[in-house]
Amino acid sequence: VIRPNMVIDQEATEKLRDEARAAVEPVIYKQGQNIVVARERVTANQLEMLRSLGMLDDDNVDIMMYVGAVLLVALSIAVLLLALYLFDRETLQSPRRLIILMLIQCVTLGLCILGQLIHTYLSPALLSAMMLTGLLSANTGVAGALSVSVLVAGGDTTFGAAMVNLLLTAFISGLLAVGIIRRRPYRQQVLLCGILTAIANIVIILTIGFMTNTSIADVFANALWSAGSALLASVLCIALDPLVETFFHLATPAKLLELSNPNHPLLRRLLIEASG
């Protein structure tokens, strides 16, 4: 039953808008006058003026950026192949294991890109090391950690402290994750691995941040985001591992533990009908 007692007058509104447009004086730059000076922060008005004068190359494609991206991917693949050649030649000789490896690498990189849209340090790069160690082997996990750390760190084009932080957290915490999971790749161990690697990420970020950054608040914030990425990686690992196990029919230790559960209907029937 409530009715509006105030109605927008569209005609009067448009009239006022036209009057406001007419009242704005055009910005005029005389010949020889600077539009923007070197090392000066460019405003939106200055950018629009440069665009209206045709002084911006908006339509040009930065070819070198794409060349650099291709070289970065090639470097990452070279690191991966070298690590597999040194530590895990069995994977190199198995197309099935290589497919699983590259699938996990691509999923990890995609999630890192999505995470970095939220925050630079929300990059679950540890997912690769966790999943590869649990599904294939510890050596494959080390190779995956090396490869992903190159890609994740190289994706930061500022070439500053963030690149160093991403490289070290992805590599060092990746090796720590391999060491924790390789003996007992079970769900509880993966969650424990997420907690321990989160602590390791905090220590790494604080160590580098105290040496290179004067803003303590930013350092602590980055450390918390990095810890969150490690916890996120462990949760994603727990969620994605069963899918890969089922799709590729992998006999992982976690899968075998579930199959050996004495409460399984088939094992209970065997115990009753064919004891011994």
N, C-alpha and C positions, 0 to 999 in steps of 0.2 A: 504493500500500500504506500510505500515511500516513493515520492515523485521528486525529480530534480527541480529546484527553484532557481537554478542558474544555468543558462543555455549559452553556448559559444556562438557568437555572431561571426560567422565565417567571412561575410563581406567586409565587416569592419576590420577584422583581423588581417585579411589580405591587403586592405588599404594601408593599414599601419606598417605592414611589412614593406610595401612598395615605398612608402615615405622614408622608412629606415634605410632602404637600399639607396635611394636617391640622395640621402644626407651624407653617405659615405664618400669622402673625396678620394679620387684615384691616386695610387702611389706612383710617383713619377721619378725615375732615375735619369739624371742627365748623363750625357756622354762623358766618359772618363771617371764617373763616380763609382765607388766600390759598392757592390751589392753584398758581398760577404768577404771578410778578411781572413787570411790564414790563421789557424788555431782559434778561430771564433766559433762558438756553438751556433749551428745553423738553425734558424727558426722556421716554422711552417710557412710564413709569409715569404721569407727569402727563398725557400725551396720552390714555392709556386712561381715566384718571379723568374728564377732560373729556368724552370720548365716552360714558362710562357715565352721566354726568349729563345727557346730551342738549344739551351746550353747544357742540357742533361742527356746522356746517352742511355735512356731508360730501356730502349729496345735492344741494346747490345747484350749478347750472351757472354758471360765470363768463362771462356773456354778453359783457361788455366785452372779454374776451380774444379771443373769436372775431371781434368787430367790428374789433378792432385788427389781427387777422391778415388779414381781408378787405381792410381799408384798405391794409395793407402790400403785398398782392398787386396791388391796383389801382394803387398808386403805382409799383410795379415795371413794370407793363404800360404805364402812362403814360410813364415814362422811356424804355421800349423804343420805343414808337410815336413819341415826339418825336425820339429819336435817328435812327430810320429815316426820318422825314420830312425831317430836316435833311441826312442823309448818304447815305441809300440808298433812294430812292423806288422803285427798281426792285423791291426785295423786297416793298414794300407792295402793289404792283400784281400780284404773282405768287403765287397761292394755293399753288403747289407749293413755292416758296421759304419761304413763311410756315409751312407744315406742317413743313418741315425745321428751321426756326428754333425753333419752339415745341417740337418733339420733343427737340432738343438741350438747350434750356433746362430742360425737365422732367427729363430724364435727369441733367443736371448738378445740379439742385437735389436730386433724390432721393439721388444719391451723396454730396452734401454733408451731408444729414441723417444718412445712415448713418455717414459718417466722424466726425461730431460726437458720435455715440454712443460712439466710442472715445476721442476727445479733441477739445476745442473747436477746435483749430487744424488738425486733420486734415480739411480741407475743400477738396476739389479744384475750387474755383470757376473755375480757369483753363481747365478742360476746355471750357467754352462758347466762350471767345475763341479757343482753339486750333482747335477743330473748325469753327467758323463761318468763320474766316479761310481755312482750307484748303479747305473745301467750297463756300463761297459767295463771300465777298469780305472785304476788310479792313474796309470800312465796317460790314458786318454784324457782324463780330467786335467792333468797338468798341461797337456798340449792345448786343450780348449781354453784354459785360463790364460795362457800366453797369448793366444790369438785374439781373444776378446779384449784383453787389456790394451792391445795395440789399437784396435778399432775404436773402443770407447774413448781412450785418451786422444786419439787423432781426430775425433769428431769435434773436440773443443778447439775452435779456430782462433781463440784469443792468445794461445801459446803462453799462458801465464801459470799461476799457481794451481788453477783448477785442472790443467792438463796433468801436472805432476801428481796432484792428489788422486785423480781418477786412475792414472796409470799404476800408482803404488797400491791403492786400495784394491783395485781389481786383481793385481798380480799377487801381492802378499796375502791378502785375505783368501784369494783363490787357492793358493798353496795350503793355507791353513785349513780350508774347507776339505781339500783332498785328504789331508792327514787325519782329519776327524772322522770322515765318512768311510774311508777305505776299509776299515776293519769291521765296522758294523753299520752298513747302509740301510738302517731301519728308519721308520718315521720319527720316532722319538730322538734318534741321533741327529737327524736332519734339523729338527727344531732346535736342539742343543747347539748344533753347528751355526745356525742363524744367530743365536744369542752371542756365542763366542766371537764370531766374525764381526758382529755389530760393535762389540767392545774393541776389537782390533782396529776397525775403521775409525772409531772415535780417537784412539791413541794416535793413529797415523795422521789424521787431519789436524789434531791439536799440535802434534810435534812440528809439522810443516808450517802450520798457521802461526804459531808463536815466533817462528824464525822469519817469516816473510810478511806478516800482516800486522798492522797496528790496531785494527779493530777487533777487540776480543769478542764482542757480541757476534760479529759475522763469523768468526772462527767457530764458536760454539754452535751457532745455527747450522753451519755447513757440516759440522761433526754429527749433529743429530740427524740431519737429512741423510748422510751417508750410512749411519747406523740403521735408519729406517729402510734403506735400500737392501741391506743385508737381511733384515728380518723379512722383507717382502720377497726376496729371492728364496728363502727357506720355505715360506708358505706356498709360493708358486711351484717349488720343487715337489712338495708333498702332493699338490693337486695334479701336476702334470705327469709325474712318474708312472702312476697306474695306467694312464692313457697310452703312453709309449710302450709299456710292458705288454699291455693287451694287444695293441695294434701290431707290434712286431714279434709277439710270442716269445718274449725274453724270459729266461729262467734266472731271474735275479735272486740274490739272497733273501730279499724282502718277500718276493713272490713265493719262494720255496718255503719260507717260514709260515706264510699263510696257508699253503697247501698241506703243511705237516701239522696243522692244528688238530688235535685229537677230537675236537667237537665237530669236525667236518662230517656231514652225514655219511659219506662213503667210507671214511675211516672207522666210524662207529659201527657201521654195518659189517665191515671186515672183521672188527674186533669181536663181534658177537657171533657171526656165522662162520668165520674162518680164523679162529684165534690161533696165534702162533705161526 
